[in-house]
Amino acid sequence: MLKDQGFYPLPGAFASVAQAVAADIKEELKKPEFANNEVGVGDAFNKLRSVQDFIYHDSVKAAYERVFTDRPTFLQACDIHNGFVQGNWHKDCANKHPQQGMDWQERDHPYRNYKLMIYLECDDYSFCVKPRSNRKKKFFDKAVSDDYLAISVADAAKTDFSKVGKSVQFLPQPGDAVMFDLRTTHRGQGLNSEQFSKRAKNKLTLSYVFADRNPHAHRFHSFRTMLKQGYRPLEDAVQRRLVDAGLWWDTLRTNYFDTHKDELADVVVK
């Protein structure tokens, strides 16, 4: 489903822990260093101990083990959205331009960079995707209309999306999750009267990015942590903990673009 449609619903995968994890994260967000950060935290894995701890929880392990045959590498990309809605259609991959870039070259290595988006609180928030947009270089697939199929994450797990010609609007419950290809066109959407509002009064999501160990993973990690602003290298103790869990790839210590400078022209950094 991730390969063919670009996303994979995981209904209730975190229902038993969502409330406790949300409480831990919100407690940490009360610290003075987050006083001016009202909408979320980038590089959250580095900044919140609760986020570092949770990646080792059995529920997270169960989620990625449904998808990866071998233990994946964690790509450090990890965000908290606290009441923030990214309302514009976008992709999360390094090559956001639709017609170019190595993210679309799978002859030698399959692209299996997947974001696990976990909904901890989501009373007035939805998540929208364009099915099959991970397989199209075009940003918008003309075969997918701007109309929406609004569906719960639970019902989405039972739906054949190959026959759906609309954008999909997930209506999540706390504890639901969706894993999606970083090339999939997606956006957040509030459920209030301002359809594309950038604020949702009760939205808290946590995301981790996992991948196979191949150049696609190395490229994205370098793009996200070495080219973009606001990321810092993992501390040695944090990295050792990932190593012990089998979630670290030592290649990620280096910058992919040091030896692939020609590819920088296709990377979108903003």
N, C-alpha and C positions, 0 to 999 in steps of 0.2 A: 504493500500500500504506500509506503514511503517513496518507493521508486516510481510507482505508476501515478500516484495522486499528489505526492509531495507532503503528506501529513498522515498522522496516525493518532486517533483518539484513544485516551486511556481513562475511561470513566471511573471515578471513585478510587483511583490508584493511591491517593494520599488522603482519603477521607478520615482515616483514623488518627492522623497526625497533623492535619492542616491547622487546626485551632491552636495547638501548642506551639507549632513552628511560627505561626503568625504572631503569637504573643511574645516569643523570644526575640523575633526580629524587631517588633515595635518597641520593646524595652531597650534594645541596643540603639535604636534610632533616636532615643531621648538624650543620648550623649551630646555634649556641647559641640563636638565636631560636625554633627549633622543638623545643627540648629537652622542653617540657611538652606537646607536641602529638603524642600517640601514635596517633591514629586518622585524621588527615587534615588538610587545609588548605583552608579556604574562601578565596575571592578569590585563588586560587592564581596567576592570571595576573599579578597585581600583585606577588606575593611570591617567585616562582621564575623565574629567568631561563630555565631549561630549558623551562618551560611556555610562556613567551613566545615562545621561538625555535621550538618545535615546531609552533605553529599555522600557520607558513608552509611547512611541509614539504609536498612534493608529495602524500604519502599523505593528508593532511588535506584539501588542495585537491581531490583526486580524490573524496573522500567527499562533500563538500558539492556538488560539481558534478554528482553523480549526481541530486541532489534539486532544486537551485535552477537555474532558467533564467538568472537574472541573479545577479551576485555578491551574496551575502547580507551583512548586517551582523553583526558579532560583538557579542554582548550582554554581554560582560565576565563573565557568570556562568560560573565555571570552578572546579571542585573536584578535589582529590585525595582519594581514599578509600584510606587505608593500613591495611588490616586491619579496617576498620569496615564493618558491615553495617546498613543502615537497614531493619530487619525489619518495620516497620509499613507497611501499604498506604497510599500517599499519592499526591498529584499535586504537580507542581512549579510550576504556574501561579499567578498572583496570586490568582485567585478559586478557592480550594480548596473553598469551600462548593459543594455540587453543584447547588443550585437557583437560583443567582443570580450576577450579575457579567458584565461586558462581554467576558470571554474567550469567552463562549458566543454572542456576537452576531457573526455573519459576513455579515450582509446587505451591508455596505459594503466590508468587508475580510476576506479569508480569514485564518484563524489558521494561521500557518506558523512558529511558534516551536519549533524542534527541538533537542533535546540529542543531541550525538554522544558516546556513552559508549564509551570505548576500554579494553579489558581488557589491561593490561600484564602482570599476574600474576594467576592465578585458579585455583589448584589445588583449593581447597575452597570455592568461591563460585559461586553462581548468581544469575541476575537474572530476576525474575518480572513478567509483565505480564498485564493483563486486556484481551484483544482487544476492539476497538471502544469502549473506555471513553472515548476522546477525543471520540466523537460523541454521548455520552450525558451529560446533566446529572447523572444519577444517579451517585453514587459507585461503586456496585456494580451491574452489569447482572445481573439475575436470570437472563438467558439464558446467562450464563457461570458454570459451577459452580465450587465450591472445589476440585474435583479438578484435577490438573495433567497437562498434556502436557509431559513432560520431553523436550527435544530439543536437539541441538547447533545452534550458530549456522549451521553449514554446511547441515544438513538443513532448518533453518528457511527458508533462502533458496529452497528448492524446494517449500515447503508452501503450500497454499491455506488460509489461516486463516479464510476466510469460512465454512468448514464445521466449524470447531473451536469447540466449546461449553464448553471448559475454560480455566482459567488456563494460561498458558504459562510453563514454567520453562526458560530458556536455560541450557545447560551450555557455557560458553565455553572456548575455548582462548586462550592468550596471542596477541595480535594480532588477535583478533576484535573486532568493534564492533557496536553496535546504535544506530541513530538513532531517537528517539521523540518524539512530540508531548508538550509539557509538560503537557497535560491528561490524558494516559494514566495510568490507575491502575497503580502499579508498586511493587515493593519488592525489596530484596536478600534473599538467603537462603543461610545457610551449609549446607554439605553434611555437617557433623559430626552427632553424635548429638543435639545441641540444635538442632532444626530451625530455630528462629527466633533463634539466637544473634546478638548484635550484634558478635561478633568472628569474624574469619576469619584464620587464621594466615598465609595467603599470598594476600592480595588487594591489588592495587594497580590502581586505575582512575583515568583522567583523562577529564574531560568538558569540552566546549566547547558553548556555545549559539549557534546561528546563526538568523537570521530574515529574512523579507522586511521592507523598510522601510515599515511602516505603523503605525497606532496600537497594534496588539497588541504590536509590538516595543518601542515607546516605553513603554507601560504596564509591561511586564515589567521592562525595564531599570531604570526608576525604582523599582519595587517591590523589586527585588533589591539595587540598589546605593545607593539613597537612603533607603529606609524601613527596611531590615534592618540589623542591627548588623554591624560587622566589615568593611565594604567602604569603600574610599576611592577618590576620583577617579583616573583614569589620569594618569600624568605626561605632560607635553607630548611628550617624545621617544617614549614608548610609543605615544601616540595618533597621532603623525605616521607611525610605522611602519605602523600599521593603515590610515591614510589612503592611504599609498603602495601598499598591497596591495589597496585597494578594499574593505576590511572595516570601515570606520568610517562612521557616519551622524551628521552634526553635530547633528541634532535631539536626540541622546542627552545633550548637554551640559545640557539643561533637565530639570526635574522635571515629568513628565506631570501629576502630581496637584496642581501649583500652579494649573492651570486646569481641573481636573476633581475638585475637592474632594468633590463628591457621590458619587464612586465609591469613596472610601476606606472606606465602610461595608461594602463587599463584599470588601475585601482582607484576607487572613489573614497577619499578620506574627507570626512566632514563631521 
